[in-house]
């Protein structure tokens, strides 16, 4: 389907859409995020690098997902 066909189809859908559908469509189009929206700060990169380095030095020092989940479940 060409860009022109897509535009025509969207136009038809918009013309016939109710207010709620239009609000949803507008929200989706406005919320398009770019990769830059998820860029890590240099501080976060350093922290992740440090944690990875610690893990590689001692991979058994962490907790399994099951252990983490049990600790969380005990708290709630």
Steps between C-alpha positions, in 0.01 A plus 500: 500500500644836401527798731226671301266203549574496871422871527173452313399211724593691815301800377193281452542346844540841661194639324286215638659461845332588827661736750652226716667335200636836387644567845667160504644550151629845591657367817676222311632736236619754756672236711734381228834478673842505354805311611627826648210491746663192653858617498690426818687770682873457545439435871261215420744354249778509759278333760399225257863447397601473867224249576588293194865498599408388854281225360770378265749485790259304720197370306363303796481801732154602383158358580284282281167632381326254732692635801422858408134418452479327840654807671252729329205276584601500868490880502148527360 
